[in-house]
Amino acid sequence: MNQTVSILIAARNEDGTIRQCLESLIKQSVNNNVCIEIIIGNDLSTDLTTEIIRDFEIEYTFIKSFTVPQNKEYKGKVNVLNYISDLASGNYYLFADADVVYPPSWVENMLLSLRNADITTGVTIVEGESLWLNFQRLDWMLALNQIHIFSNFGIPLTAMGNNMGIKSTKFDEVNGFRGIPFSVAEDFALFNAVIKKEGSFNQLFDASVLAKTEGMETYLEWLQQRWRWMQGAKKLSFFLKTLNYLNIIFYPILLILVFFFPIMCAFLLLGYLFKCCYLVYIQKKLKEKVHWRATFLFDFYHCISYCGLLFYGLKTPPIEWKNRVYKPE
């Protein structure tokens, strides 16, 4: 029985990355009974994105693009995904981002996961040579591995919209993105809607679904990105939010305890060594080269940068994304 997979991409001013993204998607290795359609929603791009997409559309009949008009009710990426999901004919929807490159095994292994889950998430990490980018790379790995562990215990946390799949029947059951309030964290909102409908879920952590993207070049860009992601994290349960904040302030608390109880220094050292071993393990799990300097210095990055994020969030700044500004949720 033939199956159709619809890959949905929202694109706005992506001329620096969308070519590599589409090249990776047309190289997918799938069985003969799997048909792929790629649907791109062009969100009023003002750069060369439109021309690049048109070149692919001319060469490959399974790629289709549409210029998405603005909508008063739905904004930004949610508006685009609403529009192009109405045009999709697949049994499964895979959500991709225009600034992400996917492995040839991505579609095949996402479909394997969707046989047993209504919604599934792959793995995406940052790539780059600098220490700063490798910190972000480990940060993404760590977060997704933790979500994977919770998923194995049947505890739902979130999904990731640049590497996500859902059965079209379940997508229709929750009325897609129209069935949820507008959110800049649309992936979390859709995931949460599926969970509320008692849908099954899976977070993969495997090299077969490992996609790669560009990181944030500056700390301010990083803060803006993480602040946008936090809009979804705000909707987690009190228990999970507490765990998240404790994870951020873990080392500052230990350092304070060491000042009053010097014996705690041993626990601080053990915790640090365990974390380093854990980071080495997850890099090897994804068949990635171990970046030793970033591994040993990661906890310093994590503590300082995320404490900075907590202070940044106190100002409740607007969310800046794709040259558009949204109110915090």
WOLIN-V418004 format. One record per residue. N is the residue number from 0. RES is the residue in three letters. PHI is phi in whole degrees, -180 to 180 (NA if undefined). Layout:
n = {N:N}
res = {RES:RES}
phi = {PHI:PHI}
//
This chain:
n = {0:1:2:3:4:5:6:7:8:9:10:11:12:13:14:15:16:17:18:19:20:21:22:23:24:25:26:27:28:29:30:31:32:33:34:35:36:37:38:39:40:41:42:43:44:45:46:47:48:49:50:51:52:53:54:55:56:57:58:59:60:61:62:63:64:65:66:67:68:69:70:71:72:73:74:75:76:77:78:79:80:81:82:83:84:85:86:87:88:89:90:91:92:93:94:95:96:97:98:99:100:101:102:103:104:105:106:107:108:109:110:111:112:113:114:115:116:117:118:119:120:121:122:123:124:125:126:127:128:129:130:131:132:133:134:135:136:137:138:139:140:141:142:143:144:145:146:147:148:149:150:151:152:153:154:155:156:157:158:159:160:161:162:163:164:165:166:167:168:169:170:171:172:173:174:175:176:177:178:179:180:181:182:183:184:185:186:187:188:189:190:191:192:193:194:195:196:197:198:199:200:201:202:203:204:205:206:207:208:209:210:211:212:213:214:215:216:217:218:219:220:221:222:223:224:225:226:227:228:229:230:231:232:233:234:235:236:237:238:239:240:241:242:243:244:245:246:247:248:249:250:251:252:253:254:255:256:257:258:259:260:261:262:263:264:265:266:267:268:269:270:271:272:273:274:275:276:277:278:279:280:281:282:283:284:285:286:287:288:289:290:291:292:293:294:295:296:297:298:299:300:301:302:303:304:305:306:307:308:309:310:311:312:313:314:315:316:317:318:319:320:321:322:323:324:325:326:327:328}
res = {MET:ASN:GLN:THR:VAL:SER:ILE:LEU:ILE:ALA:ALA:ARG:ASN:GLU:ASP:GLY:THR:ILE:ARG:GLN:CYS:LEU:GLU:SER:LEU:ILE:LYS:GLN:SER:VAL:ASN:ASN:ASN:VAL:CYS:ILE:GLU:ILE:ILE:ILE:GLY:ASN:ASP:LEU:SER:THR:ASP:LEU:THR:THR:GLU:ILE:ILE:ARG:ASP:PHE:GLU:ILE:GLU:TYR:THR:PHE:ILE:LYS:SER:PHE:THR:VAL:PRO:GLN:ASN:LYS:GLU:TYR:LYS:GLY:LYS:VAL:ASN:VAL:LEU:ASN:TYR:ILE:SER:ASP:LEU:ALA:SER:GLY:ASN:TYR:TYR:LEU:PHE:ALA:ASP:ALA:ASP:VAL:VAL:TYR:PRO:PRO:SER:TRP:VAL:GLU:ASN:MET:LEU:LEU:SER:LEU:ARG:ASN:ALA:ASP:ILE:THR:THR:GLY:VAL:THR:ILE:VAL:GLU:GLY:GLU:SER:LEU:TRP:LEU:ASN:PHE:GLN:ARG:LEU:ASP:TRP:MET:LEU:ALA:LEU:ASN:GLN:ILE:HIS:ILE:PHE:SER:ASN:PHE:GLY:ILE:PRO:LEU:THR:ALA:MET:GLY:ASN:ASN:MET:GLY:ILE:LYS:SER:THR:LYS:PHE:ASP:GLU:VAL:ASN:GLY:PHE:ARG:GLY:ILE:PRO:PHE:SER:VAL:ALA:GLU:ASP:PHE:ALA:LEU:PHE:ASN:ALA:VAL:ILE:LYS:LYS:GLU:GLY:SER:PHE:ASN:GLN:LEU:PHE:ASP:ALA:SER:VAL:LEU:ALA:LYS:THR:GLU:GLY:MET:GLU:THR:TYR:LEU:GLU:TRP:LEU:GLN:GLN:ARG:TRP:ARG:TRP:MET:GLN:GLY:ALA:LYS:LYS:LEU:SER:PHE:PHE:LEU:LYS:THR:LEU:ASN:TYR:LEU:ASN:ILE:ILE:PHE:TYR:PRO:ILE:LEU:LEU:ILE:LEU:VAL:PHE:PHE:PHE:PRO:ILE:MET:CYS:ALA:PHE:LEU:LEU:LEU:GLY:TYR:LEU:PHE:LYS:CYS:CYS:TYR:LEU:VAL:TYR:ILE:GLN:LYS:LYS:LEU:LYS:GLU:LYS:VAL:HIS:TRP:ARG:ALA:THR:PHE:LEU:PHE:ASP:PHE:TYR:HIS:CYS:ILE:SER:TYR:CYS:GLY:LEU:LEU:PHE:TYR:GLY:LEU:LYS:THR:PRO:PRO:ILE:GLU:TRP:LYS:ASN:ARG:VAL:TYR:LYS:PRO:GLU}
phi = {NA:-72:-125:-112:-113:-101:-97:-106:-130:-95:-129:-142:53:-118:-66:-84:-134:-67:-63:-64:-62:-67:-61:-71:-78:-79:-99:-66:-99:-132:-67:-64:-88:-111:-105:-112:-123:-111:-116:-110:-101:-87:-90:54:-64:-113:-104:-92:-56:-60:-66:-65:-61:-61:-60:-68:-64:-68:-82:-124:-70:-87:-103:-132:-129:-141:-82:-94:-72:-69:-134:-70:-85:-113:-124:54:-63:-61:-61:-65:-67:-58:-65:-79:-68:-66:-95:-79:-120:-76:-75:-134:-112:-113:-100:-125:-108:-71:-107:-123:-110:-111:-73:-59:-90:-62:-60:-57:-81:-67:-66:-58:-67:-73:-66:-116:-142:-78:-140:-140:-129:-90:-122:-127:-134:-80:-120:158:-97:-72:-62:-59:-70:-72:-60:-64:-58:-67:-60:-64:-58:-61:-62:-70:-68:-66:-63:-60:-64:-60:-61:-64:-94:77:-105:-80:-117:-164:-128:-131:-69:-93:-160:-140:-133:-149:-68:-63:-65:-71:-60:-68:-62:-92:63:56:-79:-73:-86:-129:-62:-59:-152:-76:-104:-66:-66:-64:-63:-66:-58:-64:-65:-66:-63:-64:-90:60:-77:-89:-144:-154:-112:-81:-146:-152:-64:-67:-122:-86:-103:-132:-139:-85:-91:-84:-77:-122:-67:-63:-61:-62:-61:-65:-65:-67:-64:-65:-64:-65:-64:-77:-62:-60:-93:-69:-64:-57:-62:-71:-64:-63:-60:-62:-70:-64:-62:-72:-99:-57:-70:-58:-65:-62:-64:-65:-65:-62:-61:-91:-130:-55:-62:-67:-58:-65:-67:-62:-67:-63:-62:-65:-65:-62:-63:-62:-63:-63:-65:-64:-60:-71:-67:-69:-59:-91:60:-101:-67:-75:-96:-67:-65:-65:-63:-73:-100:-58:-63:-68:-59:-62:-65:-69:-68:-78:-64:-62:-65:-61:-69:-60:-70:-62:-82:41:-69:-65:-96:-104:-153:55:62:-128:-120:-126:-78:-61:-95}
//
